[in-house]
Amino acid sequence: MKLNEQLKEFRAMDLSSLDAEIAARKEELMKLRFQQAVGSIANPARLNTLRKEVARLHTIRTERSREGLEKKVK
């Protein structure tokens, strides 16, 4: 999936879906780190990809929470 398509998909999610997606990606990341420590990781590049996806999801979640705060202030 291309980055722009992935970002559109992430931005279309509501906050609870974003939280669930973050948790799922973090769990997968933890499993891959364990596989790396054991030495049986199939795709080492997936670690870097997952880290970036988690960061993107956190960024989108932060943007949403700030939008909510700005609406309350006005």
PyMOL Python script that loads the backbone (N, CA, C, O; Angstrom):
from pymol import cmd

cmd.read_pdbstr("""\
ATOM      1  N   MET A   1       0.848  -1.167   0.000  1.00  0.00           N
ATOM      2  CA  MET A   1       0.000   0.000   0.000  1.00  0.00           C
ATOM      3  C   MET A   1       0.897   1.234   0.000  1.00  0.00           C
ATOM      4  O   MET A   1       1.878   1.304   0.740  1.00  0.00           O
ATOM      5  N   LYS A   2       0.554   2.184  -0.821  1.00  0.00           N
ATOM      6  CA  LYS A   2       1.347   3.406  -0.899  1.00  0.00           C
ATOM      7  C   LYS A   2       1.096   4.273   0.326  1.00  0.00           C
ATOM      8  O   LYS A   2       0.070   4.154   0.996  1.00  0.00           O
ATOM      9  N   LEU A   3       2.048   5.139   0.599  1.00  0.00           N
ATOM     10  CA  LEU A   3       1.986   5.971   1.791  1.00  0.00           C
ATOM     11  C   LEU A   3       0.757   6.875   1.799  1.00  0.00           C
ATOM     12  O   LEU A   3       0.085   6.986   2.824  1.00  0.00           O
ATOM     13  N   ASN A   4       0.456   7.518   0.684  1.00  0.00           N
ATOM     14  CA  ASN A   4      -0.699   8.422   0.634  1.00  0.00           C
ATOM     15  C   ASN A   4      -2.001   7.675   0.888  1.00  0.00           C
ATOM     16  O   ASN A   4      -2.881   8.174   1.590  1.00  0.00           O
ATOM     17  N   GLU A   5      -2.123   6.484   0.319  1.00  0.00           N
ATOM     18  CA  GLU A   5      -3.325   5.678   0.537  1.00  0.00           C
ATOM     19  C   GLU A   5      -3.434   5.285   2.005  1.00  0.00           C
ATOM     20  O   GLU A   5      -4.515   5.319   2.592  1.00  0.00           O
ATOM     21  N   GLN A   6      -2.294   4.910   2.590  1.00  0.00           N
ATOM     22  CA  GLN A   6      -2.281   4.509   3.981  1.00  0.00           C
ATOM     23  C   GLN A   6      -2.663   5.685   4.897  1.00  0.00           C
ATOM     24  O   GLN A   6      -3.413   5.508   5.857  1.00  0.00           O
ATOM     25  N   LEU A   7      -2.150   6.867   4.599  1.00  0.00           N
ATOM     26  CA  LEU A   7      -2.482   8.042   5.406  1.00  0.00           C
ATOM     27  C   LEU A   7      -3.959   8.385   5.295  1.00  0.00           C
ATOM     28  O   LEU A   7      -4.581   8.758   6.290  1.00  0.00           O
ATOM     29  N   LYS A   8      -4.529   8.266   4.103  1.00  0.00           N
ATOM     30  CA  LYS A   8      -5.958   8.516   3.929  1.00  0.00           C
ATOM     31  C   LYS A   8      -6.772   7.535   4.754  1.00  0.00           C
ATOM     32  O   LYS A   8      -7.765   7.906   5.381  1.00  0.00           O
ATOM     33  N   GLU A   9      -6.343   6.283   4.747  1.00  0.00           N
ATOM     34  CA  GLU A   9      -7.038   5.258   5.522  1.00  0.00           C
ATOM     35  C   GLU A   9      -6.957   5.560   7.014  1.00  0.00           C
ATOM     36  O   GLU A   9      -7.950   5.440   7.732  1.00  0.00           O
ATOM     37  N   PHE A  10      -5.761   5.954   7.482  1.00  0.00           N
ATOM     38  CA  PHE A  10      -5.593   6.292   8.896  1.00  0.00           C
ATOM     39  C   PHE A  10      -6.436   7.505   9.276  1.00  0.00           C
ATOM     40  O   PHE A  10      -7.069   7.512  10.332  1.00  0.00           O
ATOM     41  N   ARG A  11      -6.451   8.522   8.430  1.00  0.00           N
ATOM     42  CA  ARG A  11      -7.204   9.736   8.743  1.00  0.00           C
ATOM     43  C   ARG A  11      -8.718   9.510   8.726  1.00  0.00           C
ATOM     44  O   ARG A  11      -9.465  10.273   9.338  1.00  0.00           O
ATOM     45  N   ALA A  12      -9.164   8.482   8.039  1.00  0.00           N
ATOM     46  CA  ALA A  12     -10.590   8.178   7.986  1.00  0.00           C
ATOM     47  C   ALA A  12     -11.077   7.475   9.257  1.00  0.00           C
ATOM     48  O   ALA A  12     -12.281   7.386   9.495  1.00  0.00           O
ATOM     49  N   MET A  13     -10.152   6.982  10.061  1.00  0.00           N
ATOM     50  CA  MET A  13     -10.521   6.253  11.276  1.00  0.00           C
ATOM     51  C   MET A  13     -10.951   7.204  12.382  1.00  0.00           C
ATOM     52  O   MET A  13     -10.509   8.351  12.442  1.00  0.00           O
ATOM     53  N   ASP A  14     -11.829   6.704  13.264  1.00  0.00           N
ATOM     54  CA  ASP A  14     -12.184   7.490  14.443  1.00  0.00           C
ATOM     55  C   ASP A  14     -11.155   7.199  15.545  1.00  0.00           C
ATOM     56  O   ASP A  14     -10.289   6.341  15.379  1.00  0.00           O
ATOM     57  N   LEU A  15     -11.255   7.910  16.655  1.00  0.00           N
ATOM     58  CA  LEU A  15     -10.240   7.798  17.701  1.00  0.00           C
ATOM     59  C   LEU A  15     -10.127   6.396  18.284  1.00  0.00           C
ATOM     60  O   LEU A  15      -9.018   5.925  18.537  1.00  0.00           O
ATOM     61  N   SER A  16     -11.246   5.724  18.500  1.00  0.00           N
ATOM     62  CA  SER A  16     -11.172   4.380  19.064  1.00  0.00           C
ATOM     63  C   SER A  16     -10.507   3.409  18.089  1.00  0.00           C
ATOM     64  O   SER A  16      -9.767   2.519  18.508  1.00  0.00           O
ATOM     65  N   SER A  17     -10.764   3.575  16.806  1.00  0.00           N
ATOM     66  CA  SER A  17     -10.116   2.732  15.803  1.00  0.00           C
ATOM     67  C   SER A  17      -8.619   3.022  15.738  1.00  0.00           C
ATOM     68  O   SER A  17      -7.809   2.107  15.583  1.00  0.00           O
ATOM     69  N   LEU A  18      -8.258   4.297  15.857  1.00  0.00           N
ATOM     70  CA  LEU A  18      -6.841   4.664  15.878  1.00  0.00           C
ATOM     71  C   LEU A  18      -6.135   4.025  17.071  1.00  0.00           C
ATOM     72  O   LEU A  18      -5.033   3.492  16.936  1.00  0.00           O
ATOM     73  N   ASP A  19      -6.773   4.081  18.238  1.00  0.00           N
ATOM     74  CA  ASP A  19      -6.177   3.483  19.430  1.00  0.00           C
ATOM     75  C   ASP A  19      -6.006   1.974  19.257  1.00  0.00           C
ATOM     76  O   ASP A  19      -4.978   1.414  19.637  1.00  0.00           O
ATOM     77  N   ALA A  20      -7.007   1.326  18.687  1.00  0.00           N
ATOM     78  CA  ALA A  20      -6.930  -0.119  18.461  1.00  0.00           C
ATOM     79  C   ALA A  20      -5.826  -0.452  17.458  1.00  0.00           C
ATOM     80  O   ALA A  20      -5.099  -1.430  17.632  1.00  0.00           O
ATOM     81  N   GLU A  21      -5.703   0.350  16.427  1.00  0.00           N
ATOM     82  CA  GLU A  21      -4.670   0.126  15.410  1.00  0.00           C
ATOM     83  C   GLU A  21      -3.273   0.335  15.996  1.00  0.00           C
ATOM     84  O   GLU A  21      -2.350  -0.422  15.695  1.00  0.00           O
ATOM     85  N   ILE A  22      -3.119   1.364  16.834  1.00  0.00           N
ATOM     86  CA  ILE A  22      -1.837   1.605  17.492  1.00  0.00           C
ATOM     87  C   ILE A  22      -1.473   0.405  18.367  1.00  0.00           C
ATOM     88  O   ILE A  22      -0.333  -0.059  18.341  1.00  0.00           O
ATOM     89  N   ALA A  23      -2.425  -0.091  19.129  1.00  0.00           N
ATOM     90  CA  ALA A  23      -2.163  -1.236  20.006  1.00  0.00           C
ATOM     91  C   ALA A  23      -1.778  -2.475  19.200  1.00  0.00           C
ATOM     92  O   ALA A  23      -0.874  -3.215  19.588  1.00  0.00           O
ATOM     93  N   ALA A  24      -2.456  -2.697  18.088  1.00  0.00           N
ATOM     94  CA  ALA A  24      -2.154  -3.861  17.249  1.00  0.00           C
ATOM     95  C   ALA A  24      -0.758  -3.756  16.646  1.00  0.00           C
ATOM     96  O   ALA A  24      -0.009  -4.732  16.619  1.00  0.00           O
ATOM     97  N   ARG A  25      -0.417  -2.567  16.166  1.00  0.00           N
ATOM     98  CA  ARG A  25       0.909  -2.378  15.559  1.00  0.00           C
ATOM     99  C   ARG A  25       2.009  -2.505  16.613  1.00  0.00           C
ATOM    100  O   ARG A  25       3.070  -3.062  16.330  1.00  0.00           O
ATOM    101  N   LYS A  26       1.771  -1.999  17.819  1.00  0.00           N
ATOM    102  CA  LYS A  26       2.774  -2.108  18.882  1.00  0.00           C
ATOM    103  C   LYS A  26       2.973  -3.562  19.297  1.00  0.00           C
ATOM    104  O   LYS A  26       4.093  -3.985  19.584  1.00  0.00           O
ATOM    105  N   GLU A  27       1.884  -4.323  19.328  1.00  0.00           N
ATOM    106  CA  GLU A  27       1.995  -5.735  19.666  1.00  0.00           C
ATOM    107  C   GLU A  27       2.802  -6.487  18.605  1.00  0.00           C
ATOM    108  O   GLU A  27       3.650  -7.314  18.937  1.00  0.00           O
ATOM    109  N   GLU A  28       2.535  -6.195  17.332  1.00  0.00           N
ATOM    110  CA  GLU A  28       3.292  -6.817  16.256  1.00  0.00           C
ATOM    111  C   GLU A  28       4.769  -6.427  16.333  1.00  0.00           C
ATOM    112  O   GLU A  28       5.650  -7.253  16.097  1.00  0.00           O
ATOM    113  N   LEU A  29       5.026  -5.174  16.664  1.00  0.00           N
ATOM    114  CA  LEU A  29       6.398  -4.687  16.802  1.00  0.00           C
ATOM    115  C   LEU A  29       7.119  -5.427  17.931  1.00  0.00           C
ATOM    116  O   LEU A  29       8.286  -5.796  17.794  1.00  0.00           O
ATOM    117  N   MET A  30       6.422  -5.637  19.036  1.00  0.00           N
ATOM    118  CA  MET A  30       7.013  -6.352  20.159  1.00  0.00           C
ATOM    119  C   MET A  30       7.368  -7.788  19.757  1.00  0.00           C
ATOM    120  O   MET A  30       8.440  -8.284  20.104  1.00  0.00           O
ATOM    121  N   LYS A  31       6.475  -8.445  19.031  1.00  0.00           N
ATOM    122  CA  LYS A  31       6.735  -9.812  18.585  1.00  0.00           C
ATOM    123  C   LYS A  31       7.927  -9.867  17.634  1.00  0.00           C
ATOM    124  O   LYS A  31       8.746 -10.783  17.706  1.00  0.00           O
ATOM    125  N   LEU A  32       8.018  -8.880  16.743  1.00  0.00           N
ATOM    126  CA  LEU A  32       9.146  -8.854  15.815  1.00  0.00           C
ATOM    127  C   LEU A  32      10.462  -8.593  16.535  1.00  0.00           C
ATOM    128  O   LEU A  32      11.492  -9.161  16.172  1.00  0.00           O
ATOM    129  N   ARG A  33      10.434  -7.742  17.550  1.00  0.00           N
ATOM    130  CA  ARG A  33      11.653  -7.490  18.326  1.00  0.00           C
ATOM    131  C   ARG A  33      12.112  -8.762  19.033  1.00  0.00           C
ATOM    132  O   ARG A  33      13.308  -9.045  19.116  1.00  0.00           O
ATOM    133  N   PHE A  34      11.151  -9.519  19.537  1.00  0.00           N
ATOM    134  CA  PHE A  34      11.499 -10.781  20.177  1.00  0.00           C
ATOM    135  C   PHE A  34      12.108 -11.744  19.156  1.00  0.00           C
ATOM    136  O   PHE A  34      13.108 -12.402  19.441  1.00  0.00           O
ATOM    137  N   GLN A  35      11.511 -11.825  17.977  1.00  0.00           N
ATOM    138  CA  GLN A  35      12.058 -12.687  16.925  1.00  0.00           C
ATOM    139  C   GLN A  35      13.463 -12.248  16.536  1.00  0.00           C
ATOM    140  O   GLN A  35      14.322 -13.085  16.258  1.00  0.00           O
ATOM    141  N   GLN A  36      13.698 -10.958  16.516  1.00  0.00           N
ATOM    142  CA  GLN A  36      15.021 -10.443  16.173  1.00  0.00           C
ATOM    143  C   GLN A  36      16.039 -10.843  17.240  1.00  0.00           C
ATOM    144  O   GLN A  36      17.173 -11.200  16.919  1.00  0.00           O
ATOM    145  N   ALA A  37      15.635 -10.783  18.495  1.00  0.00           N
ATOM    146  CA  ALA A  37      16.535 -11.156  19.582  1.00  0.00           C
ATOM    147  C   ALA A  37      16.885 -12.635  19.520  1.00  0.00           C
ATOM    148  O   ALA A  37      18.012 -13.025  19.824  1.00  0.00           O
ATOM    149  N   VAL A  38      15.921 -13.455  19.127  1.00  0.00           N
ATOM    150  CA  VAL A  38      16.148 -14.888  19.016  1.00  0.00           C
ATOM    151  C   VAL A  38      16.943 -15.203  17.754  1.00  0.00           C
ATOM    152  O   VAL A  38      17.676 -16.191  17.701  1.00  0.00           O
ATOM    153  N   GLY A  39      16.790 -14.360  16.747  1.00  0.00           N
ATOM    154  CA  GLY A  39      17.539 -14.533  15.504  1.00  0.00           C
ATOM    155  C   GLY A  39      16.751 -15.209  14.402  1.00  0.00           C
ATOM    156  O   GLY A  39      17.333 -15.717  13.444  1.00  0.00           O
ATOM    157  N   SER A  40      15.437 -15.221  14.526  1.00  0.00           N
ATOM    158  CA  SER A  40      14.628 -15.903  13.517  1.00  0.00           C
ATOM    159  C   SER A  40      13.658 -14.962  12.803  1.00  0.00           C
ATOM    160  O   SER A  40      12.558 -15.372  12.434  1.00  0.00           O
ATOM    161  N   ILE A  41      14.051 -13.726  12.610  1.00  0.00           N
ATOM    162  CA  ILE A  41      13.163 -12.762  11.972  1.00  0.00           C
ATOM    163  C   ILE A  41      13.196 -12.953  10.453  1.00  0.00           C
ATOM    164  O   ILE A  41      14.264 -13.051   9.849  1.00  0.00           O
ATOM    165  N   ALA A  42      12.012 -13.002   9.855  1.00  0.00           N
ATOM    166  CA  ALA A  42      11.917 -13.254   8.414  1.00  0.00           C
ATOM    167  C   ALA A  42      12.156 -11.984   7.597  1.00  0.00           C
ATOM    168  O   ALA A  42      12.857 -12.012   6.586  1.00  0.00           O
ATOM    169  N   ASN A  43      11.568 -10.873   8.041  1.00  0.00           N
ATOM    170  CA  ASN A  43      11.671  -9.625   7.286  1.00  0.00           C
ATOM    171  C   ASN A  43      12.121  -8.501   8.229  1.00  0.00           C
ATOM    172  O   ASN A  43      11.281  -7.847   8.847  1.00  0.00           O
ATOM    173  N   PRO A  44      13.420  -8.273   8.344  1.00  0.00           N
ATOM    174  CA  PRO A  44      13.908  -7.258   9.278  1.00  0.00           C
ATOM    175  C   PRO A  44      13.475  -5.838   8.928  1.00  0.00           C
ATOM    176  O   PRO A  44      13.417  -4.987   9.816  1.00  0.00           O
ATOM    177  N   ALA A  45      13.172  -5.560   7.675  1.00  0.00           N
ATOM    178  CA  ALA A  45      12.742  -4.217   7.278  1.00  0.00           C
ATOM    179  C   ALA A  45      11.368  -3.884   7.845  1.00  0.00           C
ATOM    180  O   ALA A  45      11.011  -2.711   7.958  1.00  0.00           O
ATOM    181  N   ARG A  46      10.599  -4.903   8.201  1.00  0.00           N
ATOM    182  CA  ARG A  46       9.263  -4.679   8.760  1.00  0.00           C
ATOM    183  C   ARG A  46       9.340  -3.940  10.097  1.00  0.00           C
ATOM    184  O   ARG A  46       8.411  -3.212  10.447  1.00  0.00           O
ATOM    185  N   LEU A  47      10.426  -4.114  10.845  1.00  0.00           N
ATOM    186  CA  LEU A  47      10.590  -3.396  12.113  1.00  0.00           C
ATOM    187  C   LEU A  47      10.564  -1.890  11.896  1.00  0.00           C
ATOM    188  O   LEU A  47       9.843  -1.166  12.582  1.00  0.00           O
ATOM    189  N   ASN A  48      11.347  -1.431  10.947  1.00  0.00           N
ATOM    190  CA  ASN A  48      11.420  -0.005  10.657  1.00  0.00           C
ATOM    191  C   ASN A  48      10.075   0.514  10.150  1.00  0.00           C
ATOM    192  O   ASN A  48       9.633   1.597  10.535  1.00  0.00           O
ATOM    193  N   THR A  49       9.436  -0.260   9.292  1.00  0.00           N
ATOM    194  CA  THR A  49       8.136   0.136   8.751  1.00  0.00           C
ATOM    195  C   THR A  49       7.102   0.271   9.861  1.00  0.00           C
ATOM    196  O   THR A  49       6.346   1.242   9.899  1.00  0.00           O
ATOM    197  N   LEU A  50       7.071  -0.698  10.756  1.00  0.00           N
ATOM    198  CA  LEU A  50       6.110  -0.650  11.861  1.00  0.00           C
ATOM    199  C   LEU A  50       6.359   0.543  12.776  1.00  0.00           C
ATOM    200  O   LEU A  50       5.412   1.205  13.201  1.00  0.00           O
ATOM    201  N   ARG A  51       7.622   0.823  13.085  1.00  0.00           N
ATOM    202  CA  ARG A  51       7.928   1.977  13.929  1.00  0.00           C
ATOM    203  C   ARG A  51       7.399   3.261  13.315  1.00  0.00           C
ATOM    204  O   ARG A  51       6.837   4.108  14.009  1.00  0.00           O
ATOM    205  N   LYS A  52       7.581   3.398  12.019  1.00  0.00           N
ATOM    206  CA  LYS A  52       7.113   4.604  11.329  1.00  0.00           C
ATOM    207  C   LYS A  52       5.583   4.670  11.308  1.00  0.00           C
ATOM    208  O   LYS A  52       5.006   5.745  11.477  1.00  0.00           O
ATOM    209  N   GLU A  53       4.930   3.526  11.102  1.00  0.00           N
ATOM    210  CA  GLU A  53       3.468   3.505  11.090  1.00  0.00           C
ATOM    211  C   GLU A  53       2.909   3.892  12.454  1.00  0.00           C
ATOM    212  O   GLU A  53       1.929   4.633  12.539  1.00  0.00           O
ATOM    213  N   VAL A  54       3.526   3.394  13.517  1.00  0.00           N
ATOM    214  CA  VAL A  54       3.070   3.743  14.868  1.00  0.00           C
ATOM    215  C   VAL A  54       3.240   5.246  15.092  1.00  0.00           C
ATOM    216  O   VAL A  54       2.360   5.890  15.664  1.00  0.00           O
ATOM    217  N   ALA A  55       4.348   5.799  14.651  1.00  0.00           N
ATOM    218  CA  ALA A  55       4.579   7.233  14.793  1.00  0.00           C
ATOM    219  C   ALA A  55       3.547   8.036  14.006  1.00  0.00           C
ATOM    220  O   ALA A  55       3.047   9.051  14.492  1.00  0.00           O
ATOM    221  N   ARG A  56       3.229   7.588  12.802  1.00  0.00           N
ATOM    222  CA  ARG A  56       2.211   8.282  12.001  1.00  0.00           C
ATOM    223  C   ARG A  56       0.849   8.237  12.680  1.00  0.00           C
ATOM    224  O   ARG A  56       0.133   9.237  12.714  1.00  0.00           O
ATOM    225  N   LEU A  57       0.493   7.075  13.220  1.00  0.00           N
ATOM    226  CA  LEU A  57      -0.782   6.945  13.916  1.00  0.00           C
ATOM    227  C   LEU A  57      -0.838   7.854  15.140  1.00  0.00           C
ATOM    228  O   LEU A  57      -1.866   8.477  15.405  1.00  0.00           O
ATOM    229  N   HIS A  58       0.260   7.931  15.882  1.00  0.00           N
ATOM    230  CA  HIS A  58       0.310   8.835  17.039  1.00  0.00           C
ATOM    231  C   HIS A  58       0.172  10.290  16.598  1.00  0.00           C
ATOM    232  O   HIS A  58      -0.491  11.083  17.267  1.00  0.00           O
ATOM    233  N   THR A  59       0.784  10.635  15.494  1.00  0.00           N
ATOM    234  CA  THR A  59       0.694  12.006  14.989  1.00  0.00           C
ATOM    235  C   THR A  59      -0.739  12.353  14.624  1.00  0.00           C
ATOM    236  O   THR A  59      -1.221  13.434  14.965  1.00  0.00           O
ATOM    237  N   ILE A  60      -1.419  11.461  13.943  1.00  0.00           N
ATOM    238  CA  ILE A  60      -2.812  11.705  13.561  1.00  0.00           C
ATOM    239  C   ILE A  60      -3.686  11.809  14.800  1.00  0.00           C
ATOM    240  O   ILE A  60      -4.589  12.644  14.855  1.00  0.00           O
ATOM    241  N   ARG A  61      -3.425  10.963  15.800  1.00  0.00           N
ATOM    242  CA  ARG A  61      -4.205  11.005  17.033  1.00  0.00           C
ATOM    243  C   ARG A  61      -3.986  12.338  17.755  1.00  0.00           C
ATOM    244  O   ARG A  61      -4.936  12.924  18.274  1.00  0.00           O
ATOM    245  N   THR A  62      -2.754  12.812  17.790  1.00  0.00           N
ATOM    246  CA  THR A  62      -2.447  14.091  18.432  1.00  0.00           C
ATOM    247  C   THR A  62      -3.112  15.246  17.696  1.00  0.00           C
ATOM    248  O   THR A  62      -3.637  16.165  18.325  1.00  0.00           O
ATOM    249  N   GLU A  63      -3.092  15.202  16.375  1.00  0.00           N
ATOM    250  CA  GLU A  63      -3.769  16.241  15.592  1.00  0.00           C
ATOM    251  C   GLU A  63      -5.240  16.301  15.942  1.00  0.00           C
ATOM    252  O   GLU A  63      -5.796  17.384  16.123  1.00  0.00           O
ATOM    253  N   ARG A  64      -5.873  15.146  16.038  1.00  0.00           N
ATOM    254  CA  ARG A  64      -7.300  15.097  16.369  1.00  0.00           C
ATOM    255  C   ARG A  64      -7.577  15.642  17.757  1.00  0.00           C
ATOM    256  O   ARG A  64      -8.542  16.380  17.957  1.00  0.00           O
ATOM    257  N   SER A  65      -6.735  15.283  18.716  1.00  0.00           N
ATOM    258  CA  SER A  65      -6.978  15.760  20.079  1.00  0.00           C
ATOM    259  C   SER A  65      -6.769  17.269  20.167  1.00  0.00           C
ATOM    260  O   SER A  65      -7.472  17.949  20.916  1.00  0.00           O
ATOM    261  N   ARG A  66      -5.810  17.796  19.410  1.00  0.00           N
ATOM    262  CA  ARG A  66      -5.604  19.248  19.413  1.00  0.00           C
ATOM    263  C   ARG A  66      -6.751  19.968  18.734  1.00  0.00           C
ATOM    264  O   ARG A  66      -7.125  21.063  19.154  1.00  0.00           O
ATOM    265  N   GLU A  67      -7.317  19.375  17.690  1.00  0.00           N
ATOM    266  CA  GLU A  67      -8.482  19.983  17.041  1.00  0.00           C
ATOM    267  C   GLU A  67      -9.631  20.083  18.028  1.00  0.00           C
ATOM    268  O   GLU A  67     -10.342  21.087  18.066  1.00  0.00           O
ATOM    269  N   GLY A  68      -9.810  19.037  18.829  1.00  0.00           N
ATOM    270  CA  GLY A  68     -10.865  19.050  19.848  1.00  0.00           C
ATOM    271  C   GLY A  68     -10.635  20.107  20.886  1.00  0.00           C
ATOM    272  O   GLY A  68     -11.585  20.755  21.324  1.00  0.00           O
ATOM    273  N   LEU A  69      -9.399  20.305  21.296  1.00  0.00           N
ATOM    274  CA  LEU A  69      -9.080  21.326  22.294  1.00  0.00           C
ATOM    275  C   LEU A  69      -9.306  22.719  21.744  1.00  0.00           C
ATOM    276  O   LEU A  69      -9.802  23.597  22.449  1.00  0.00           O
ATOM    277  N   GLU A  70      -8.945  22.923  20.489  1.00  0.00           N
ATOM    278  CA  GLU A  70      -9.126  24.248  19.872  1.00  0.00           C
ATOM    279  C   GLU A  70     -10.617  24.576  19.752  1.00  0.00           C
ATOM    280  O   GLU A  70     -11.010  25.731  19.915  1.00  0.00           O
ATOM    281  N   LYS A  71     -11.435  23.585  19.474  1.00  0.00           N
ATOM    282  CA  LYS A  71     -12.873  23.826  19.370  1.00  0.00           C
ATOM    283  C   LYS A  71     -13.450  24.212  20.724  1.00  0.00           C
ATOM    284  O   LYS A  71     -14.343  25.057  20.801  1.00  0.00           O
ATOM    285  N   LYS A  72     -12.941  23.593  21.804  1.00  0.00           N
ATOM    286  CA  LYS A  72     -13.430  23.897  23.152  1.00  0.00           C
ATOM    287  C   LYS A  72     -13.026  25.289  23.580  1.00  0.00           C
ATOM    288  O   LYS A  72     -13.786  25.954  24.285  1.00  0.00           O
ATOM    289  N   VAL A  73     -11.864  25.752  23.183  1.00  0.00           N
ATOM    290  CA  VAL A  73     -11.354  27.062  23.583  1.00  0.00           C
ATOM    291  C   VAL A  73     -12.141  28.168  22.901  1.00  0.00           C
ATOM    292  O   VAL A  73     -12.407  29.200  23.517  1.00  0.00           O
ATOM    293  N   LYS A  74     -12.512  27.977  21.665  1.00  0.00           N
ATOM    294  CA  LYS A  74     -13.210  29.031  20.909  1.00  0.00           C
ATOM    295  C   LYS A  74     -14.602  29.221  21.340  1.00  0.00           C
ATOM    296  O   LYS A  74     -15.307  30.069  20.795  1.00  0.00           O
TER     297      LYS A  74
END
""", "prot")
cmd.dss("prot")
cmd.show_as("cartoon", "prot")
cmd.util.cbc("prot")
cmd.orient("prot")
